[in-house]
Amino acid sequence: RQGRYDEAEILHVEALAIRRASLPQGHPDIAQSLNNLAYLYETQERYDEAEPLYLEALEIITTALEEKYPTAQTVQYNVTAFFFRKMLRDKGLTFADYLRMYVVEQKIIEDEFQ
């Protein structure tokens, strides 16, 4: 993390444009570029720009690849993590808050079934 986001964005946007121009619509490599650019935006807290890119990547991946492929797994993980973090942000929670609630919930479940 060198903080060179502007340079990285230029390269990711260019890579996406090249892939869109040279590959058929719906190609998994396009999804990979979408995922990379979305992740860059997310790291900059540019969530409104990241979300549609993640969703387009997910749509391509679910159509083009089986879940066992690494690219499919990466995109699915990143989209899931993005929306999980979004849910936490929308509720004003941190990941640490979530973990505390999870531990309490597990303790309640454990106590109920003993």
N, C-alpha and C positions, 0 to 999 in steps of 0.2 A: 504494500500500500504506500505508494509514493505520492499520492495526492495529485497526480497528473490527469485528472478527470477529463479536462477539455481535450487533451490529446487522445486519450482513450476513446472518448465519444466519437471523435472524427474517424478513427480507425474502425470502430464497430459499425458506424453508420455506412462507411464505405464498403466494408465487408458484406453487410446485408444487401446493399445495392448491387454489388457484383453478383452475389448469389441469386438474387431475384432476377437479374438480367440473364444469367447464364444457365440456370437450372429450371426444370419444370416447376410449375406452381405445386405447392404441397410437398416439395422435397425435404427430407429430414435435415439436410444441411442448412436450409433456410430457417427451420425451427431452432437449430443450434445458434445461429446468428441472432435471431430474435431473443432467445433466452439470454445470451451474453449481454446484449444491449439492455434488456430489461433489468438484469442484475446490476449493471453499472448504474442505471437510473435509481434503482432501489437503494444502493449504497450511498447515493447522494440525497436520499429522501425525496426523490422525484416520483412519488408513488403513482400519481395520475398518468404519468407517461409510461411507467413500468407495467402497470396492470394490463392494458390492451396488448402489449407485446407478449407478455406471459401467456395470455389467453389464446392469442394466435399461434404461438409455439405449441401450446398444449393441443389445440385443435389439429394442427398438422401431425404431431407425433401420434395422437390416438388414431388417426386415420392411416398413417404411413408405416408405423412400426409396431411390432409386438412389444409388450412390456419388458421382455428380457434384454432388450438392447440397451447398452449404456447411455446412449443419447436420450432415449425415452425415459430411462430412470432418472437421469439428471434433471430433465425438464419437469417431470412429474414431481420430483422432490422440491425443486425450486418454486414451482407454482403453489404447492401445498404449503411450504414454509412461508411464502409471501402472504398468502391469505390468512394463515395462522397469526403471523405478526400483525397483519392489518386488523384482525379481530381484537388482538390485545391493545393495539393503539386506539382503536375506536372505543374501547371500554376504559381507556386510561390506565391500563395495566402494564407492568413489565413482565419479562419472562420469569424473574424471581418471584413475583406475585403468583404467577401461574403455578410454579413449582410448589410453592407453599400450599396453595389450594389443592393441588394434586396429592401431596403427602397427606393432608388432612382427610381428603376423600378416601384414599386407600386405607387409612387407619379405620375410618368408619365402616368401610366394607369388610375389612378384616375382623373387626369386633362383632359385626352382625352375623358372620358365618362361622364363628368359633363356638 
